[in-house]
């Protein structure tokens, strides 16, 4: 049995390029972070306005966050599938919007 080489060999060649869908996810993440700042300012002025801005913030932020993370993982794959970050990010954004809406419509009024 041959022991593995340590440290592992560094692959030669250029680093993998970002996928176009990863750039879209990064743009969504930037938009989501900007909307978080806007939501904080809106919530400082009015609780109702903060809740409304939170509805608009959850989708883009989680789309960008999950899409960027999946894009980084897919980029390192042997055969990257460029639509995977958009699909996972879109699913995460829809789930986040649903959960945010459920929280503010069902749970928040009783607090």
Backbone as XML, in Angstrom:
<?xml version="1.0"?>
<chain id="A" units="angstrom">
  <residue number="1" name="UNK">
    <atom name="N" x="0.849" y="-1.169" z="0.000"/>
    <atom name="CA" x="0.000" y="0.000" z="0.000"/>
    <atom name="C" x="0.897" y="1.237" z="0.000"/>
  </residue>
  <residue number="2" name="UNK">
    <atom name="N" x="0.586" y="2.171" z="-0.869"/>
    <atom name="CA" x="1.378" y="3.379" z="-1.011"/>
    <atom name="C" x="0.701" y="4.496" z="-0.236"/>
  </residue>
  <residue number="3" name="UNK">
    <atom name="N" x="1.470" y="5.180" z="0.573"/>
    <atom name="CA" x="0.932" y="6.290" z="1.356"/>
    <atom name="C" x="0.668" y="7.477" z="0.431"/>
  </residue>
  <residue number="4" name="UNK">
    <atom name="N" x="-0.413" y="8.209" z="0.689"/>
    <atom name="CA" x="-0.699" y="9.383" z="-0.144"/>
    <atom name="C" x="0.361" y="10.464" z="0.055"/>
  </residue>
  <residue number="5" name="UNK">
    <atom name="N" x="0.586" y="11.211" z="-0.983"/>
    <atom name="CA" x="1.575" y="12.284" z="-0.922"/>
    <atom name="C" x="1.064" y="13.409" z="-0.024"/>
  </residue>
  <residue number="6" name="UNK">
    <atom name="N" x="1.965" y="13.907" z="0.804"/>
    <atom name="CA" x="1.574" y="15.028" z="1.658"/>
    <atom name="C" x="2.587" y="16.130" z="1.506"/>
  </residue>
  <residue number="7" name="UNK">
    <atom name="N" x="2.259" y="17.317" z="1.304"/>
    <atom name="CA" x="0.930" y="17.855" z="1.064"/>
    <atom name="C" x="0.408" y="17.418" z="-0.299"/>
  </residue>
  <residue number="8" name="UNK">
    <atom name="N" x="-0.915" y="17.466" z="-0.463"/>
    <atom name="CA" x="-1.474" y="17.026" z="-1.736"/>
    <atom name="C" x="-0.933" y="17.880" z="-2.885"/>
  </residue>
  <residue number="9" name="UNK">
    <atom name="N" x="-0.792" y="17.298" z="-4.052"/>
    <atom name="CA" x="-0.244" y="18.064" z="-5.176"/>
    <atom name="C" x="-1.160" y="19.215" z="-5.566"/>
  </residue>
  <residue number="10" name="UNK">
    <atom name="N" x="-0.574" y="20.328" z="-5.885"/>
    <atom name="CA" x="-1.323" y="21.508" z="-6.304"/>
    <atom name="C" x="-1.598" y="21.388" z="-7.799"/>
  </residue>
  <residue number="11" name="UNK">
    <atom name="N" x="-2.870" y="21.488" z="-8.201"/>
    <atom name="CA" x="-3.148" y="21.359" z="-9.631"/>
    <atom name="C" x="-2.535" y="22.526" z="-10.401"/>
  </residue>
  <residue number="12" name="UNK">
    <atom name="N" x="-1.903" y="22.196" z="-11.485"/>
    <atom name="CA" x="-1.320" y="23.255" z="-12.305"/>
    <atom name="C" x="-2.343" y="23.713" z="-13.328"/>
  </residue>
  <residue number="13" name="UNK">
    <atom name="N" x="-2.199" y="24.906" z="-13.752"/>
    <atom name="CA" x="-3.141" y="25.469" z="-14.717"/>
    <atom name="C" x="-3.901" y="26.623" z="-14.112"/>
  </residue>
  <residue number="14" name="UNK">
    <atom name="N" x="-4.691" y="27.275" z="-14.926"/>
    <atom name="CA" x="-5.435" y="28.431" z="-14.425"/>
    <atom name="C" x="-6.555" y="27.996" z="-13.478"/>
  </residue>
  <residue number="15" name="UNK">
    <atom name="N" x="-6.913" y="28.860" z="-12.532"/>
    <atom name="CA" x="-8.019" y="28.526" z="-11.636"/>
    <atom name="C" x="-9.328" y="28.511" z="-12.427"/>
  </residue>
  <residue number="16" name="UNK">
    <atom name="N" x="-10.325" y="27.776" z="-11.953"/>
    <atom name="CA" x="-11.591" y="27.727" z="-12.679"/>
    <atom name="C" x="-12.262" y="29.101" z="-12.736"/>
  </residue>
  <residue number="17" name="UNK">
    <atom name="N" x="-12.829" y="29.413" z="-13.886"/>
    <atom name="CA" x="-13.496" y="30.709" z="-14.063"/>
    <atom name="C" x="-14.887" y="30.674" z="-13.459"/>
  </residue>
  <residue number="18" name="UNK">
    <atom name="N" x="-15.354" y="31.847" z="-13.074"/>
    <atom name="CA" x="-16.717" y="31.952" z="-12.546"/>
    <atom name="C" x="-17.715" y="31.701" z="-13.670"/>
  </residue>
  <residue number="19" name="UNK">
    <atom name="N" x="-18.803" y="31.041" z="-13.315"/>
    <atom name="CA" x="-19.883" y="30.810" z="-14.266"/>
    <atom name="C" x="-20.728" y="32.069" z="-14.369"/>
  </residue>
  <residue number="20" name="UNK">
    <atom name="N" x="-21.394" y="32.255" z="-15.483"/>
    <atom name="CA" x="-22.258" y="33.432" z="-15.639"/>
    <atom name="C" x="-23.376" y="33.409" z="-14.606"/>
  </residue>
  <residue number="21" name="UNK">
    <atom name="N" x="-23.854" y="32.224" z="-14.244"/>
    <atom name="CA" x="-24.928" y="32.146" z="-13.253"/>
    <atom name="C" x="-24.417" y="32.512" z="-11.861"/>
  </residue>
  <residue number="22" name="UNK">
    <atom name="N" x="-23.129" y="32.298" z="-11.622"/>
    <atom name="CA" x="-22.574" y="32.711" z="-10.340"/>
    <atom name="C" x="-22.503" y="34.236" z="-10.252"/>
  </residue>
  <residue number="23" name="UNK">
    <atom name="N" x="-22.245" y="34.895" z="-11.374"/>
    <atom name="CA" x="-22.275" y="36.364" z="-11.381"/>
    <atom name="C" x="-23.685" y="36.873" z="-11.109"/>
  </residue>
  <residue number="24" name="UNK">
    <atom name="N" x="-24.694" y="36.195" z="-11.655"/>
    <atom name="CA" x="-26.086" y="36.585" z="-11.386"/>
    <atom name="C" x="-26.389" y="36.409" z="-9.901"/>
  </residue>
  <residue number="25" name="UNK">
    <atom name="N" x="-25.927" y="35.301" z="-9.319"/>
    <atom name="CA" x="-26.153" y="35.062" z="-7.896"/>
    <atom name="C" x="-25.426" y="36.098" z="-7.035"/>
  </residue>
  <residue number="26" name="UNK">
    <atom name="N" x="-24.213" y="36.476" z="-7.435"/>
    <atom name="CA" x="-23.495" y="37.523" z="-6.690"/>
    <atom name="C" x="-24.221" y="38.860" z="-6.772"/>
  </residue>
  <residue number="27" name="UNK">
    <atom name="N" x="-24.804" y="39.154" z="-7.918"/>
    <atom name="CA" x="-25.593" y="40.385" z="-8.044"/>
    <atom name="C" x="-26.819" y="40.327" z="-7.137"/>
  </residue>
  <residue number="28" name="UNK">
    <atom name="N" x="-27.459" y="39.160" z="-7.058"/>
    <atom name="CA" x="-28.586" y="38.993" z="-6.146"/>
    <atom name="C" x="-28.181" y="39.144" z="-4.698"/>
  </residue>
  <residue number="29" name="UNK">
    <atom name="N" x="-26.990" y="38.641" z="-4.365"/>
    <atom name="CA" x="-26.493" y="38.793" z="-2.999"/>
    <atom name="C" x="-26.208" y="40.259" z="-2.676"/>
  </residue>
  <residue number="30" name="UNK">
    <atom name="N" x="-25.632" y="40.973" z="-3.625"/>
    <atom name="CA" x="-25.400" y="42.409" z="-3.417"/>
    <atom name="C" x="-26.704" y="43.175" z="-3.240"/>
  </residue>
  <residue number="31" name="UNK">
    <atom name="N" x="-27.698" y="42.837" z="-4.067"/>
    <atom name="CA" x="-29.017" y="43.460" z="-3.928"/>
    <atom name="C" x="-29.629" y="43.128" z="-2.579"/>
  </residue>
  <residue number="32" name="UNK">
    <atom name="N" x="-29.495" y="41.871" z="-2.154"/>
    <atom name="CA" x="-30.044" y="41.465" z="-0.861"/>
    <atom name="C" x="-29.402" y="42.200" z="0.298"/>
  </residue>
  <residue number="33" name="UNK">
    <atom name="N" x="-28.084" y="42.392" z="0.246"/>
    <atom name="CA" x="-27.395" y="43.126" z="1.314"/>
    <atom name="C" x="-27.827" y="44.590" z="1.328"/>
  </residue>
  <residue number="34" name="UNK">
    <atom name="N" x="-27.986" y="45.178" z="0.145"/>
    <atom name="CA" x="-28.474" y="46.561" z="0.082"/>
    <atom name="C" x="-29.897" y="46.655" z="0.642"/>
  </residue>
  <residue number="35" name="UNK">
    <atom name="N" x="-30.728" y="45.666" z="0.347"/>
    <atom name="CA" x="-32.100" y="45.668" z="0.872"/>
    <atom name="C" x="-32.132" y="45.456" z="2.381"/>
  </residue>
  <residue number="36" name="UNK">
    <atom name="N" x="-31.161" y="44.740" z="2.932"/>
    <atom name="CA" x="-31.093" y="44.588" z="4.387"/>
    <atom name="C" x="-30.834" y="45.939" z="5.050"/>
  </residue>
  <residue number="37" name="UNK">
    <atom name="N" x="-29.961" y="46.726" z="4.454"/>
    <atom name="CA" x="-29.692" y="48.066" z="4.989"/>
    <atom name="C" x="-30.951" y="48.936" z="4.904"/>
  </residue>
  <residue number="38" name="UNK">
    <atom name="N" x="-31.628" y="48.882" z="3.757"/>
    <atom name="CA" x="-32.866" y="49.658" z="3.584"/>
    <atom name="C" x="-33.919" y="49.194" z="4.583"/>
  </residue>
  <residue number="39" name="UNK">
    <atom name="N" x="-34.008" y="47.892" z="4.824"/>
    <atom name="CA" x="-34.983" y="47.361" z="5.777"/>
    <atom name="C" x="-34.675" y="47.845" z="7.192"/>
  </residue>
  <residue number="40" name="UNK">
    <atom name="N" x="-33.403" y="47.882" z="7.545"/>
    <atom name="CA" x="-33.044" y="48.389" z="8.873"/>
    <atom name="C" x="-33.436" y="49.837" z="9.065"/>
  </residue>
  <residue number="41" name="UNK">
    <atom name="N" x="-33.206" y="50.657" z="8.053"/>
    <atom name="CA" x="-33.590" y="52.072" z="8.136"/>
    <atom name="C" x="-35.106" y="52.201" z="8.184"/>
  </residue>
  <residue number="42" name="UNK">
    <atom name="N" x="-35.796" y="51.408" z="7.367"/>
    <atom name="CA" x="-37.261" y="51.479" z="7.356"/>
    <atom name="C" x="-37.844" y="51.012" z="8.687"/>
  </residue>
  <residue number="43" name="UNK">
    <atom name="N" x="-37.275" y="49.961" z="9.266"/>
    <atom name="CA" x="-37.779" y="49.457" z="10.544"/>
    <atom name="C" x="-37.516" y="50.446" z="11.675"/>
  </residue>
  <residue number="44" name="UNK">
    <atom name="N" x="-36.453" y="51.247" z="11.548"/>
    <atom name="CA" x="-36.178" y="52.269" z="12.548"/>
    <atom name="C" x="-37.271" y="53.329" z="12.549"/>
  </residue>
  <residue number="45" name="UNK">
    <atom name="N" x="-37.793" y="53.633" z="11.363"/>
    <atom name="CA" x="-38.814" y="54.675" z="11.260"/>
    <atom name="C" x="-40.209" y="54.149" z="11.560"/>
  </residue>
  <residue number="46" name="UNK">
    <atom name="N" x="-40.523" y="52.932" z="11.123"/>
    <atom name="CA" x="-41.865" y="52.408" z="11.307"/>
    <atom name="C" x="-41.827" y="50.883" z="11.322"/>
  </residue>
  <residue number="47" name="UNK">
    <atom name="N" x="-42.501" y="50.281" z="12.287"/>
    <atom name="CA" x="-42.525" y="48.820" z="12.367"/>
    <atom name="C" x="-43.224" y="48.223" z="11.154"/>
  </residue>
  <residue number="48" name="UNK">
    <atom name="N" x="-44.323" y="48.828" z="10.747"/>
    <atom name="CA" x="-45.070" y="48.317" z="9.587"/>
    <atom name="C" x="-44.240" y="48.404" z="8.307"/>
  </residue>
  <residue number="49" name="UNK">
    <atom name="N" x="-43.542" y="49.500" z="8.124"/>
    <atom name="CA" x="-42.687" y="49.651" z="6.955"/>
    <atom name="C" x="-41.527" y="48.658" z="6.990"/>
  </residue>
  <residue number="50" name="UNK">
    <atom name="N" x="-40.996" y="48.376" z="8.172"/>
    <atom name="CA" x="-39.939" y="47.379" z="8.310"/>
    <atom name="C" x="-40.423" y="45.991" z="7.932"/>
  </residue>
  <residue number="51" name="UNK">
    <atom name="N" x="-41.647" y="45.647" z="8.312"/>
    <atom name="CA" x="-42.221" y="44.345" z="7.947"/>
    <atom name="C" x="-42.404" y="44.258" z="6.439"/>
  </residue>
  <residue number="52" name="UNK">
    <atom name="N" x="-42.907" y="45.309" z="5.820"/>
    <atom name="CA" x="-43.091" y="45.295" z="4.368"/>
    <atom name="C" x="-41.768" y="45.179" z="3.627"/>
  </residue>
  <residue number="53" name="UNK">
    <atom name="N" x="-40.742" y="45.857" z="4.121"/>
    <atom name="CA" x="-39.430" y="45.750" z="3.476"/>
    <atom name="C" x="-38.816" y="44.374" z="3.680"/>
  </residue>
  <residue number="54" name="UNK">
    <atom name="N" x="-39.120" y="43.740" z="4.802"/>
    <atom name="CA" x="-38.609" y="42.393" z="5.041"/>
    <atom name="C" x="-39.179" y="41.408" z="4.038"/>
  </residue>
  <residue number="55" name="UNK">
    <atom name="N" x="-40.446" y="41.589" z="3.655"/>
    <atom name="CA" x="-41.037" y="40.744" z="2.613"/>
    <atom name="C" x="-40.233" y="40.846" z="1.316"/>
  </residue>
  <residue number="56" name="UNK">
    <atom name="N" x="-39.804" y="42.043" z="0.983"/>
    <atom name="CA" x="-39.065" y="42.259" z="-0.267"/>
    <atom name="C" x="-37.599" y="41.857" z="-0.154"/>
  </residue>
  <residue number="57" name="UNK">
    <atom name="N" x="-37.081" y="41.728" z="1.047"/>
    <atom name="CA" x="-35.657" y="41.448" z="1.236"/>
    <atom name="C" x="-35.344" y="39.961" z="1.259"/>
  </residue>
  <residue number="58" name="UNK">
    <atom name="N" x="-36.215" y="39.150" z="1.798"/>
    <atom name="CA" x="-35.903" y="37.731" z="2.030"/>
    <atom name="C" x="-35.577" y="36.993" z="0.741"/>
  </residue>
  <residue number="59" name="UNK">
    <atom name="N" x="-36.359" y="37.168" z="-0.289"/>
    <atom name="CA" x="-36.152" y="36.441" z="-1.538"/>
    <atom name="C" x="-34.815" y="36.729" z="-2.211"/>
  </residue>
  <residue number="60" name="UNK">
    <atom name="N" x="-34.516" y="38.005" z="-2.514"/>
    <atom name="CA" x="-33.238" y="38.280" z="-3.171"/>
    <atom name="C" x="-32.018" y="37.910" z="-2.336"/>
  </residue>
  <residue number="61" name="UNK">
    <atom name="N" x="-32.091" y="38.109" z="-1.020"/>
    <atom name="CA" x="-30.928" y="37.790" z="-0.198"/>
    <atom name="C" x="-30.632" y="36.294" z="-0.204"/>
  </residue>
  <residue number="62" name="UNK">
    <atom name="N" x="-31.639" y="35.465" z="0.020"/>
    <atom name="CA" x="-31.387" y="34.028" z="0.052"/>
    <atom name="C" x="-31.127" y="33.467" z="-1.334"/>
  </residue>
  <residue number="63" name="UNK">
    <atom name="N" x="-31.708" y="34.068" z="-2.374"/>
    <atom name="CA" x="-31.347" y="33.678" z="-3.740"/>
    <atom name="C" x="-29.858" y="33.894" z="-3.962"/>
  </residue>
  <residue number="64" name="UNK">
    <atom name="N" x="-29.374" y="35.073" z="-3.596"/>
    <atom name="CA" x="-27.967" y="35.388" z="-3.799"/>
    <atom name="C" x="-27.045" y="34.561" z="-2.925"/>
  </residue>
  <residue number="65" name="UNK">
    <atom name="N" x="-27.413" y="34.355" z="-1.674"/>
    <atom name="CA" x="-26.561" y="33.613" z="-0.756"/>
    <atom name="C" x="-26.417" y="32.152" z="-1.189"/>
  </residue>
  <residue number="66" name="UNK">
    <atom name="N" x="-27.531" y="31.472" z="-1.386"/>
    <atom name="CA" x="-27.483" y="30.056" z="-1.762"/>
    <atom name="C" x="-26.937" y="29.902" z="-3.177"/>
  </residue>
  <residue number="67" name="UNK">
    <atom name="N" x="-27.332" y="30.779" z="-4.090"/>
    <atom name="CA" x="-26.818" y="30.694" z="-5.452"/>
    <atom name="C" x="-25.318" y="30.878" z="-5.528"/>
  </residue>
  <residue number="68" name="UNK">
    <atom name="N" x="-24.776" y="31.783" z="-4.732"/>
    <atom name="CA" x="-23.331" y="31.996" z="-4.718"/>
    <atom name="C" x="-22.605" y="30.784" z="-4.139"/>
  </residue>
  <residue number="69" name="UNK">
    <atom name="N" x="-23.115" y="30.232" z="-3.058"/>
    <atom name="CA" x="-22.478" y="29.057" z="-2.455"/>
    <atom name="C" x="-22.525" y="27.855" z="-3.396"/>
  </residue>
  <residue number="70" name="UNK">
    <atom name="N" x="-23.655" y="27.634" z="-4.036"/>
    <atom name="CA" x="-23.765" y="26.522" z="-4.985"/>
    <atom name="C" x="-22.880" y="26.786" z="-6.194"/>
  </residue>
  <residue number="71" name="UNK">
    <atom name="N" x="-22.808" y="28.028" z="-6.634"/>
    <atom name="CA" x="-21.949" y="28.365" z="-7.765"/>
    <atom name="C" x="-20.483" y="28.095" z="-7.482"/>
  </residue>
  <residue number="72" name="UNK">
    <atom name="N" x="-20.051" y="28.378" z="-6.269"/>
    <atom name="CA" x="-18.655" y="28.097" z="-5.900"/>
    <atom name="C" x="-18.399" y="26.598" z="-5.896"/>
  </residue>
  <residue number="73" name="UNK">
    <atom name="N" x="-19.368" y="25.812" z="-5.448"/>
    <atom name="CA" x="-19.199" y="24.358" z="-5.426"/>
    <atom name="C" x="-19.244" y="23.776" z="-6.837"/>
  </residue>
  <residue number="74" name="UNK">
    <atom name="N" x="-20.144" y="24.285" z="-7.662"/>
    <atom name="CA" x="-20.295" y="23.765" z="-9.019"/>
    <atom name="C" x="-19.089" y="24.125" z="-9.876"/>
  </residue>
  <residue number="75" name="UNK">
    <atom name="N" x="-18.506" y="25.272" z="-9.641"/>
    <atom name="CA" x="-17.370" y="25.714" z="-10.443"/>
    <atom name="C" x="-16.203" y="24.748" z="-10.330"/>
  </residue>
  <residue number="76" name="UNK">
    <atom name="N" x="-16.059" y="24.095" z="-9.188"/>
    <atom name="CA" x="-14.958" y="23.176" z="-8.985"/>
    <atom name="C" x="-15.256" y="21.775" z="-9.503"/>
  </residue>
  <residue number="77" name="UNK">
    <atom name="N" x="-16.457" y="21.533" z="-9.979"/>
    <atom name="CA" x="-16.827" y="20.208" z="-10.475"/>
    <atom name="C" x="-16.143" y="19.930" z="-11.810"/>
  </residue>
  <residue number="78" name="UNK">
    <atom name="N" x="-16.075" y="18.645" z="-12.152"/>
    <atom name="CA" x="-15.434" y="18.259" z="-13.410"/>
    <atom name="C" x="-16.213" y="18.785" z="-14.615"/>
  </residue>
  <residue number="79" name="UNK">
    <atom name="N" x="-17.537" y="18.656" z="-14.559"/>
    <atom name="CA" x="-18.386" y="19.171" z="-15.641"/>
    <atom name="C" x="-19.431" y="20.084" z="-15.011"/>
  </residue>
  <residue number="80" name="UNK">
    <atom name="N" x="-19.169" y="21.368" z="-14.885"/>
    <atom name="CA" x="-20.123" y="22.256" z="-14.210"/>
    <atom name="C" x="-21.403" y="22.425" z="-15.018"/>
  </residue>
  <residue number="81" name="UNK">
    <atom name="N" x="-22.504" y="22.460" z="-14.309"/>
    <atom name="CA" x="-23.805" y="22.697" z="-14.920"/>
    <atom name="C" x="-24.203" y="24.126" z="-14.573"/>
  </residue>
  <residue number="82" name="UNK">
    <atom name="N" x="-24.219" y="25.057" z="-15.544"/>
    <atom name="CA" x="-24.350" y="26.473" z="-15.215"/>
    <atom name="C" x="-25.695" y="26.887" z="-14.629"/>
  </residue>
  <residue number="83" name="UNK">
    <atom name="N" x="-26.745" y="26.107" z="-14.813"/>
    <atom name="CA" x="-28.047" y="26.519" z="-14.285"/>
    <atom name="C" x="-28.276" y="26.111" z="-12.842"/>
  </residue>
  <residue number="84" name="UNK">
    <atom name="N" x="-27.406" y="25.278" z="-12.298"/>
    <atom name="CA" x="-27.603" y="24.786" z="-10.939"/>
    <atom name="C" x="-27.637" y="25.909" z="-9.891"/>
  </residue>
  <residue number="85" name="UNK">
    <atom name="N" x="-26.751" y="26.912" z="-9.923"/>
    <atom name="CA" x="-26.855" y="27.996" z="-8.929"/>
    <atom name="C" x="-28.171" y="28.767" z="-9.023"/>
  </residue>
  <residue number="86" name="UNK">
    <atom name="N" x="-28.670" y="28.954" z="-10.237"/>
    <atom name="CA" x="-29.935" y="29.679" z="-10.392"/>
    <atom name="C" x="-31.108" y="28.867" z="-9.862"/>
  </residue>
  <residue number="87" name="UNK">
    <atom name="N" x="-31.091" y="27.572" z="-10.098"/>
    <atom name="CA" x="-32.186" y="26.730" z="-9.613"/>
    <atom name="C" x="-32.202" y="26.638" z="-8.099"/>
  </residue>
  <residue number="88" name="UNK">
    <atom name="N" x="-31.046" y="26.381" z="-7.501"/>
    <atom name="CA" x="-30.977" y="26.304" z="-6.042"/>
    <atom name="C" x="-31.243" y="27.657" z="-5.402"/>
  </residue>
  <residue number="89" name="UNK">
    <atom name="N" x="-30.697" y="28.715" z="-5.981"/>
    <atom name="CA" x="-30.940" y="30.053" z="-5.444"/>
    <atom name="C" x="-32.402" y="30.448" z="-5.561"/>
  </residue>
  <residue number="90" name="UNK">
    <atom name="N" x="-33.020" y="30.129" z="-6.700"/>
    <atom name="CA" x="-34.443" y="30.437" z="-6.866"/>
    <atom name="C" x="-35.311" y="29.678" z="-5.883"/>
  </residue>
  <residue number="91" name="UNK">
    <atom name="N" x="-35.003" y="28.396" z="-5.666"/>
    <atom name="CA" x="-35.759" y="27.613" z="-4.692"/>
    <atom name="C" x="-35.580" y="28.178" z="-3.286"/>
  </residue>
  <residue number="92" name="UNK">
    <atom name="N" x="-34.349" y="28.553" z="-2.943"/>
    <atom name="CA" x="-34.097" y="29.124" z="-1.613"/>
    <atom name="C" x="-34.817" y="30.459" z="-1.442"/>
  </residue>
  <residue number="93" name="UNK">
    <atom name="N" x="-34.831" y="31.278" z="-2.498"/>
    <atom name="CA" x="-35.531" y="32.557" z="-2.424"/>
    <atom name="C" x="-37.029" y="32.382" z="-2.238"/>
  </residue>
  <residue number="94" name="UNK">
    <atom name="N" x="-37.618" y="31.436" z="-2.966"/>
    <atom name="CA" x="-39.061" y="31.189" z="-2.819"/>
    <atom name="C" x="-39.393" y="30.637" z="-1.440"/>
  </residue>
  <residue number="95" name="UNK">
    <atom name="N" x="-38.577" y="29.718" z="-0.942"/>
    <atom name="CA" x="-38.820" y="29.169" z="0.394"/>
    <atom name="C" x="-38.668" y="30.256" z="1.453"/>
  </residue>
  <residue number="96" name="UNK">
    <atom name="N" x="-37.665" y="31.119" z="1.309"/>
    <atom name="CA" x="-37.469" y="32.207" z="2.279"/>
    <atom name="C" x="-38.645" y="33.178" z="2.258"/>
  </residue>
  <residue number="97" name="UNK">
    <atom name="N" x="-39.151" y="33.491" z="1.052"/>
    <atom name="CA" x="-40.310" y="34.394" z="0.982"/>
    <atom name="C" x="-41.533" y="33.745" z="1.619"/>
  </residue>
  <residue number="98" name="UNK">
    <atom name="N" x="-41.736" y="32.456" z="1.383"/>
    <atom name="CA" x="-42.874" y="31.756" z="1.988"/>
    <atom name="C" x="-42.759" y="31.733" z="3.508"/>
  </residue>
  <residue number="99" name="UNK">
    <atom name="N" x="-41.569" y="31.401" z="4.030"/>
    <atom name="CA" x="-41.394" y="31.339" z="5.475"/>
    <atom name="C" x="-41.498" y="32.717" z="6.130"/>
  </residue>
  <residue number="100" name="UNK">
    <atom name="N" x="-40.987" y="33.746" z="5.447"/>
    <atom name="CA" x="-41.107" y="35.103" z="5.974"/>
    <atom name="C" x="-42.573" y="35.533" z="6.017"/>
  </residue>
  <residue number="101" name="UNK">
    <atom name="N" x="-43.281" y="35.265" z="4.938"/>
    <atom name="CA" x="-44.709" y="35.594" z="4.909"/>
    <atom name="C" x="-45.486" y="34.842" z="5.966"/>
  </residue>
  <residue number="102" name="UNK">
    <atom name="N" x="-45.191" y="33.560" z="6.143"/>
    <atom name="CA" x="-45.872" y="32.768" z="7.165"/>
    <atom name="C" x="-45.598" y="33.325" z="8.551"/>
  </residue>
  <residue number="103" name="UNK">
    <atom name="N" x="-44.352" y="33.688" z="8.810"/>
    <atom name="CA" x="-44.018" y="34.228" z="10.125"/>
    <atom name="C" x="-44.769" y="35.529" z="10.395"/>
  </residue>
  <residue number="104" name="UNK">
    <atom name="N" x="-44.724" y="36.464" z="9.444"/>
    <atom name="CA" x="-45.317" y="37.779" z="9.709"/>
    <atom name="C" x="-46.832" y="37.773" z="9.640"/>
  </residue>
  <residue number="105" name="UNK">
    <atom name="N" x="-47.433" y="36.819" z="8.969"/>
    <atom name="CA" x="-48.895" y="36.774" z="8.907"/>
    <atom name="C" x="-49.476" y="35.942" z="10.049"/>
  </residue>
  <residue number="106" name="UNK">
    <atom name="N" x="-48.818" y="34.845" z="10.418"/>
    <atom name="CA" x="-49.380" y="33.929" z="11.406"/>
    <atom name="C" x="-48.828" y="34.178" z="12.801"/>
  </residue>
  <residue number="107" name="UNK">
    <atom name="N" x="-47.513" y="34.288" z="12.951"/>
    <atom name="CA" x="-46.918" y="34.315" z="14.286"/>
    <atom name="C" x="-46.737" y="35.736" z="14.814"/>
  </residue>
  <residue number="108" name="UNK">
    <atom name="N" x="-46.274" y="36.649" z="14.007"/>
    <atom name="CA" x="-45.922" y="37.991" z="14.468"/>
    <atom name="C" x="-47.097" y="38.753" z="15.084"/>
  </residue>
  <residue number="109" name="UNK">
    <atom name="N" x="-48.324" y="38.674" z="14.537"/>
    <atom name="CA" x="-49.424" y="39.437" z="15.163"/>
    <atom name="C" x="-49.739" y="38.991" z="16.595"/>
  </residue>
  <residue number="110" name="UNK">
    <atom name="N" x="-49.453" y="37.731" z="16.938"/>
    <atom name="CA" x="-49.774" y="37.264" z="18.279"/>
    <atom name="C" x="-48.685" y="37.581" z="19.310"/>
  </residue>
  <residue number="111" name="UNK">
    <atom name="N" x="-47.583" y="38.145" z="18.867"/>
    <atom name="CA" x="-46.505" y="38.464" z="19.809"/>
    <atom name="C" x="-46.777" y="39.747" z="20.551"/>
  </residue>
</chain>
